[in-house]
């Protein structure tokens, strides 16, 4: 584990604490000893910075998935960066995500927003997949988030399921009381070092609950309130999230407030690869083995567009 910006995976400039110890103290159920190597909550702090951002990972993964995005905000844009580890994620013994709860995910993100506001005068928020819809929800409900919203393949809805099931029907089925009984029960920990090897249905049920809350909130207002600028990136090759809902954000955000970065389907960038500047290999992978997750070949173009967006605020 690297701390204080030293070592090969440190940010390289300013001051940085990779391990976010205060977060672990605030959430004792996330035992430091039970967190997989590299999956811990992180923060990157400059000696003096006015801007801060909270970055939230996805449903099966951990803060390390957002590392390249975080480094860009920290090194190139001068932000303090806070990366919570959502409860029931990144654990050596996940116990099928026993006790996973949307309320705890919200509480952890609110804690991160509060921490970011203590050092930064302008707090932005962003996230990948589950982290994207959590970011949208918190941005619309927490006055402390006064900056921009950054969405990366945000799970505003689920993609069509097996047999062409519409995303809405798939979400409806996951809301049924007995949905969790259909979990395969297979192990969550496998070869992947930074995420669970499969989606646990108990976690998916909580995600669908959040999708319902956000849908209801947006139907009620007909727009994103309070109004804020949104950078939204996704791949048209994504088979996980509902792309129509991402496209519909433009209308909800209002003219001049929505900047998309859309990767064409023929680039074949999968859901998880969107936020990766480098490929992820299996634990103990031998030279020449294919990665578990390829990198996004357009990553640098994506963050450059993100930087231009940030500069326009």
N, C-alpha and C positions, 0 to 999 in steps of 0.2 A: 504494500500500500504506500502511495507516495503522498507526502504532505508538504505544506509550505512551498509549493512550486518547485521542489527539487526532484531529480530523477527524470527518466526518459519520457514519462507521460505527463509531466507538469506543464502548466500553461506557458511558461517561458518568459512572462513579463509580469510585473507587479507582485502583489502578495496573494497567496492562495492557500486555503485550507481545503484539501480534498475531502477529508472526513468531516461531516457536519455533526459535531458532537452534541450541540444543543438540541438538535432535532431528535437524536436518539434519547436524550434525557426527557424530552417532552412526550415521547411515545415509547414507554418502557416495554410495551408488548413486542416491539421490534427489537429483539435482543441483538446486540452487536455480535455476540458469539454465534448467533444462528444465521447471520447474513453471509451469503456466498461471496467469495473473493471477488472484488471489483463491483459488487452490486450495491454498495452502501450509499446512503444519502450524501450529497456533495454540495459544497459551496465554493465559490471563487470570488475573493474580495480584493478590491483595490484599496490602497491607502486612503484615497479620496475619490469618490465617484458619486455623481448626482443621479445617475440612471441605474435601475436594477430590473432584473427580470427573473421570474419564476418559470422554470421549465419542467414539464411533467411527462413522465414516460407512459408507455402503453400498457395494455391489459396483461400480457404475459411476461413483460420484460422489466428492466431496471433503469436507473439513471444513466448507466453507461451508454445506453442506446442514443441518448441525447448529447453525448460528449462532444462530438464534432460541432454540432450547433452551438453548444455552450462555449466552446473555445473561440468560436467566431464572435459571439457576443462579448466575451471577456477581452480577447486580445485585439480584435479589429475595431470593435464598436465602443469599448471602454465601459461596459456594463459590469456591475456586480451580478453574480449569477447564483441562484438558489435552486437546488434540484432535490426535492423530497423523494424518499422511497415510500411509495404507497403501501399501507398496511396489507399484509399477506403476500407481498411480492418479494422476490430476490432472496428467498430463504433456503437454507440447506435442508430443512425439514418442513415443507409447506403444508403438510397434512391436508392435501386437497383444498387448500385455501380455507380451512375451517374458520368460521367467524368473519369471513369477508363481509364488509358492509359499506354501502355507498356513503352513509353518514360519516364513517371514519375516513374515507377518501377525501370528502369535503373538508373535514376537520384538519387533516394534514396539509392540504393546500392552503387553507386559511392561515394556518400557523406560518407557512412559508411566506405568504403575502405580508403578514405582520412583520416577520423578521426582515424582509426586504425593505419595508417602509421605514425601519429604524435607521438605516444608513443611506437610503436613497430617497430623493425628493419626488421621483417619478417612477412608479412601478408599472412595468408591463408584465404580460403573462403569455405563455404559449405551451404547446404540447403536441405530442404525437399520438394519434389514434385515440384511445381512451383519454389520454392526457389532453388531446385537442378539445373534446367535448367538455371535459372538466374545466379547461381554461375558459371556454365560452360561457359556461354556467357561472363561474366565479367572476368573470369580467362583468357579467350582467347583474350580479347580486352583491358585490363588494365594492363600496365606494373607494376603498384604499387602492384599487387598481385604476389608476388615472392615465396610464399609457396605452400602448398599442397591444393588439391581440395577434399572436402568431400561431397559425394552425398548420400542422403537417399531417396529411392524410387523416384528418379528424373524423372520428367515428360518430358522425351525426346520425347515422343509420347504418344498418348492416346490408351487405350486398345480397343479391338473390341467392337463395339456398339451393339444396338439392332438388332436382325435378323442376327447376325453374320457379321455385316458390318466391313470390315477391318479398322484398325486404320487410314490408310491414307485417306480412303473415308470419315470417320467421320470428320477428320481434314479439308478435302476439303469442306464439307458441312458447317462447322463453318466459313469458309472464305468467304462464299457468302454474298453479301451486305445485304440481308434480314434476315440473320440468327438470329439476336437478336429479331425479331418479334415472334419467337417461344418460348420465355421465358415464363414460367408458370405464372410469376407475383406474386407468393406466397411470404409471408413475409420471409425475410432473418433471422430475429431474432426469436429464439425459446427457447427451454429448454437448449441448449448447451451454457455453459458460455464463451467459448473461441473461438468459430468459428461460422460462419453462418450455418444455417440449410440446405442450399442447395447451389448448384453451380449456380451462376448468369451467364446467357449466355453472358452478356457483358464482364465479366471477362474471361470466357472461350475463347471468340473470341480473346482477347489480348494474352492469353496463346498460342493459336494456331498460332498467328502471330509470336510469339517468336520461337515456334517450327520450323516454316518455315525459319526464319532467321538462326537458328543454323544448320538446315539441309543443307542450302545453303553454309554456312561457312565451314562445315565439308566436303561436296562434293568437294568444291574448293581445299582444302588443302589435303584431304585424310588422315588427321591425326589431332590430337589435338596440336595446335600451339599457344604459345610456349609449348614445351614438359614439362609436369609436372607429378608428382606422384598423383594417384587418389585412394582414398578409396571409394568404392561403395557398399552400403548395400541395399538389397531389399528382399521382400518375394515372393516366387513363387505362393503364394495364392492371390497376389495383383490383383484386378479386375479394377484398375483405370488407370495405366500407361502401356505403351508398354514394355513388358519384353524383347522382342527381341532386342530393341535398347539399353537396359542396357547391355545385353550380348555382343553386338557388340562393346561396349566401349573398351574391351580388345584389339581388333585389332587396334582401332584408337589411343589408348594410347601408344602402343608399349610394347615390352617385358620388364618385370621388373618394369614397372611403374604403373601397375594396380593391386590392391588388392581387390577382391570381398569378401563380407560376405553375403551369400545367405541362407535364411531361407527356408527349404523345405515346400512344399505346405501342407503336412499333419500336420504341426503345426498350420495351420489356422490363421495366423497372417494377419489381414487386412491392407490395405494401411495406414490408419491414425495411427494404433497401433504401427507401426514400431518404432517410435521415443519416445514412452511413457514408462517410467519406472513405472508409477503408472496409474491406470485407471482414467478416467474422468467421473464424475457423473453429472446428470442434476441438474440445480439450484433447491434447495429445495428438493432434493431426500431424501426419507425416508430410514431408515436402512433396508437392505435386498433387495433394488432395484438393478436391474442389471445396470452396467455402460453403458453410451453411447458409450464409447470407452474403450475396455479392454487394459490392459498393454501388452507389448511385453514380453512373458515369457523368451525370450533369450536376453533381453536388456543388462544384465551385460556381457554376452559373446560377444555381438556386440561391446560394448564400450571397452572391454578389447582388442579385435582385433584392434579396432581403435587406442588404446594407443600404441600397438606394432608397428603399421604402423607409427604413429607419431614419435616414438623413432628411427625409421630407417632412418629418413630424415636428 
